[in-house]
Amino acid sequence: MATMSPAAKAEAAAAAAPFRKNLSAHVICGECKEVPPNLEFDSHQTTCGTCGLVLGDRGIDMGSEWRTFSNDDQNSDDPSRVGDAMNPLLNGDQLETSIASGASGRARDLYRAQNKQSSDKANKQLLAAYKEIGAMCDGFNIQKNVADTAKYLFKIVDDNKVFKGKSQDVLIAGCIFIACRQCKVPRSFTEIFAVTKVSRKEIGRIYKALEKFFTQHNDARKAAVLASGGVPDNNDTYTATTSTKPSDLCNRFCNMLDLPYPIPRISGELSDKVTAMGILAGRSPLSVVAAAIYMACHLMGDPRTPKVISTVVHVSDGTIRGAYKQIYPQRERLIDPEWIKDGKGDMNKLPVG
């Protein structure tokens, strides 16, 4: 029979004995060497209270994670620091467990059983709509904040169960159009039509209906807050959009045409002057923008043909020529002398028609 060495016997005895703290081991300051030590524990650091020497900077917080902040919460729902952050674009407590699809055997049976019993169909519809909004905005090269605004607007419409007779594609197109205006990156009806495949006439109709609904919803929510004695949040209010100015579109179209500075600035100021003077009254903002860009690029010696401009602005070259013929006789009033002084531009380079 094999015998154990004294060292092995000691290790076995130590393993069998219950755990006890070694009170003979102390953490003391290497500078002060005070016994008992004057230690302070703060912000996961162990420091000497006498000389301030840091003895440990990687302490472990042994406190409970279940900390509540009910005094700081306005709704008094006593939240705790556990779980994932809530997504304001979804409904419910968002703590459901989902089983992935595409499996086989028992996992597939569990997936089917969960789908039959799941009551989270509303969130599934919202997620499908959000996915479509994100794909459209990505394909349209629109910033993420515009996509998030469009999702928030769509959720308001979905929560209030309005426009039930309208298709989801029409509502998405209207929300994207309004979100672009809210985020100061306006798009024309033609550009929204190119992405969503919803007709321009239908986009115009749903835009007016959504604008009216969002304004009424915002007023009702603000009145409810005031009635309860609260203070409305100015950062969470809906601001009614105004019609897009031609100058808001000039900079983007000039960048797409690769026109150098200062043509974008001049075309924007030119379009504002044309609108203020009423020379092209009754024409669409796109026609004003196209004519202003056509005049500005010829004035500054970097001309573009109406056909090239029409591919970017999405109006016909005949429309551009017709609008330009109307503003050409007013060129003396429209063109600022500062634009062409010191030979920076030449009015004689403007085409007659």
N, C-alpha and C positions, 0 to 999 in steps of 0.2 A: 504494500500500500504506500502510495507516494505521500511524502510529508511536505508541508508548506514551510517556506522560509519565514524567518521572523518578520521580514519586511512585508511579505504577502499577508501574514496574519494581522499585522497592524493595519494594512489597507482594508482588509475585510472587516475588521472590528470597527474601523472608522466609518465604513459604508453602512454597517448595520446599526450604528448608534444614531439616535435622532439628531436633527440639526439644532445647533445652539450657536448663538452669536459669540464671537471671540471678543470679549470685553477688554482683553489686554491690548488690542490693536486700536490705536488712536490716530486720527489725522490731525497733525499739529503744524503750525506755521514754521517753516524752515528758518525764518529770520528771528521771530520773537521766541519761539520754542516755549510758549506758555502752556502750563498744565493746570487746570483744564484749558483747552484752546478756546479762543474767542472767535468763533466762526460765524459767518453770515451767509445765508443762501438766498439769492435773488437773481431772477432772470436766468435760471439754469446755470448759475455760476456760484462757486464756493470761494469766498474771499475772507481774509483775516480782518476782523473788526478793529484790530489795533494798528497795524501798519498798512493795510489795504492790499497786501499781496494776493494775487489771484492764484488759488491753489488748484482749481479745476474749472474749466470752461465748457465742459460737455456733460453737465449733469442731466439726469433723467427726471422729468416731472412725474412724480408718483401720484399726483392728484387725479381725481376722477374726470373723465371727459364729459360726463353728463352735467354740464354747466348750463343753467337757465338764465335767460335775459328777459324775464317777464316785465321788469320795471321799465326796460327800454322799448318794449313792444307796444305799439299803439292799439293793436287789436286784442291784447291780453290773451293771446293763445299759447303763451308759455313755450316758446320754441327752445330746442336744445341743439347743441353742436354735434349732431349725429345725422348722417345721411347725406344724400346728394343735394345740391342746390336746386331750388324749385325753378321750373321753366315757366315764365309768365305767358308763353304762347300756347301752353297746354292746359287741360282741365284736370280736376281731381287731385289726389294727394301724390300721384306719380311714384308710388312705391310698389307697383305691381311687378311680379316676376314673369318674364316672358321666356318661352322655350323656342329655341331656334328651329327653323324649318330646314328641309333638305336631308333630314336624317332618315334612318330606316329602323325597322323593328319596333322595340318598345318606345324609343324616343319619338318616332313618328306618331304612335298612338297617343302619347302624352301631348304632343303638339296639337293634334286634332281635337283631343278632349278639352284642352285649354281654350282653343278657338271657339268651341261651342259654348263654353261657359263664360267667356270673356265679356265684360260689360263696357269695355273701353273702345267701342266702335267709333265714338265721336272723335277721340284722339287719333285714331287711325285715319279717319277722313281728313282731319286737320294736317296730319303729317304728310299725307299724299298731296294735299294742296300746297303745303310749304315746299315740298320737293319740287313741284312744278314751278312755283314762283322762283325758287333758287336757280333752277335750270334755265329759265327764261332770262333772268337777270345776268347770269353768267354768260349766256350766249349773246346778250345785248351789251356786254362789257359795262355793266352798271355796278357801282360800288356796293359793298355789303350793307352799309347803313340804309340804302334805298330798299334792298331786299327785306331787311328786318322791319322797316316801316310798312312795307306792303303786307308782310305777314301779320303784323299787329292790326292793321286796318281790316284785313280779311277775317281775323278772329272776332273783331267787334261785330262784323256783319253776321258771322256764323252764330255767335252767342245770342244775338237778338232775333235770330230766325226771320230775317227780312229778305225780300227779293227771292222768295221761294220759287217763283216761276222762271227766274233767270238761270241760265246754265253757269256752271262753275268757271268755265273759260272766260265768259263775259265779265264776271265779278273779278276774276284775277286780273284781267286786262285793265279794268277800271281802277283797281287798287294800285297797280304798278304805275299807272299814269298819274294818279294823285300823289303817290309816294315820291315820284320824281320831282313834282312841283314842291312838295313839302321840304325836300332835301336840297332845294335850289339847283337841281340839275334837270331842267325841264326837257321833255321830249315831245315831239309833235304826234298828232294822231296817226300820221303815216308811218312813223317809226314804230309806234306801239303795234300797229296793224302788221308790220313786217315780222314781228316777233311772235305775237299771239294768234295771228290769223283770224282775228275778230274784225269785222268790217269797221271802217272809220265812223260810219253813221251810228252803229251800235255802241262804239266806244264813247262817242259824244253823248248819247242818251244816258248810258249808265254812269258816266262821269257826273252829269248834272244831278241824277238821282242820288248817287253816293254822297256828293257834296252837301246836298240838302239834309240827308240822313245824319251824316257825321256832325253837322252843325247843330241839329236838334238834339242829338245824343249828348253832345258836349254841354249844351245849355242845361239839359235835364240833370246831368250828373253834377254840374256846378251848383244848381239850385238845391239838390239833395244834400250836398256837403254843407252849404250855408244854412239850410234848415236844421241840420243836426248840431249846429254851433261850431263846425269846423272851418278850416281855412283852405280854399282850393289851391291845389298845386299848380303854379303857373307853368311848370315844366311838363305837365301832363295834360295839356289842353290842346284842342284841335283848332288850328288857325285856317280859316277859309282861304283857299287859294285864289289868286287873281289871274287874269289872262296873261299868257306868256308874252313878254316884250320881245321884239325882234332882236334886240341887242343881246338878250340872254342866249341866243342860239348862234350868234356870229362867231364867237371865239372857237366853239367846238367845230363848226363847219370849216373855218379857216385852217385849223390844225389838221383836219382830214384832207384838205387840199394842199397841205404843206406850204402855206403862205408865210413869209417871214414877217417879223415885227417891223413896222407898226401897223400893218394892214389889218390884223384883227381888231385893234383898238379903233382905227379910223372907220372901218366898216360898221362897227357897233355904234359909234357916235353918229355916223351917217344915217343908219337905219332909224335911230331915235329922232333925228331931225325930220326925216321923211314922214314918220308917224305923227310927230307934233304938228307939222305943217299941213297934214291931211292930203298930201299929193297923191298917195296911193290908197285913198279911203275906199273901203269895200273889198280890197284884196286881202288875201291871207297873209299872215306874218311870214310864211316861207317865201312868198313872192317878194316881199319887202327885203328880206334877208338876202335872197339871191341877187336882186338888183343892186343892193348896196355893196355886196362883195364884188360883183362884176365891175362896178364903177371904181371901187377902192383899189383893186389890183391893177387896173389900167392906169389909174392916176399915179400910182407909186412905181410904175415901170416893171411890174411882174404880172403880165396879163394872163388870164385864163379864159377859154372859150365858154360860151353859154352851155355847150353840150357837156363839158367837163364839170361845170358847176352843177348842172342838173342831176348828174349821177350821185352827187353827195346830198344836195338839198331836197331831192325827190320832187322837183317840179320840172315841167317840160322846158326845153330851151326856147320855144316860142313864147312861153309865159315870161321868161326872163327878159327876152328882147322887148316884149311889149311893155313890161314894167320899167325897163331902162329908158325907153323912148319917152315915157311920161316924166321921169325925173331929170332927164338930160337938159331940157330947157331951163330948169331951176338950178343948174350947177353953180352959178355965181352965188346964190344964196345958201346952198348946201355945203359947199367946200370952204372950210376954214383956212384962211391964209397961212396960219401956223403950220398946217400940214405940208405945204409945198414950198415954204421959204427955204432959202439957201440951196435951192436946186434939189430938195428931197423928193419933190414930185412935180409933175408938169400937167397942167390942165389941157394942153394941146394934144396930149396922148389919148384923151378920151375919144372913143369911137362915136361917130355921129349918130348911129342907130344900129 
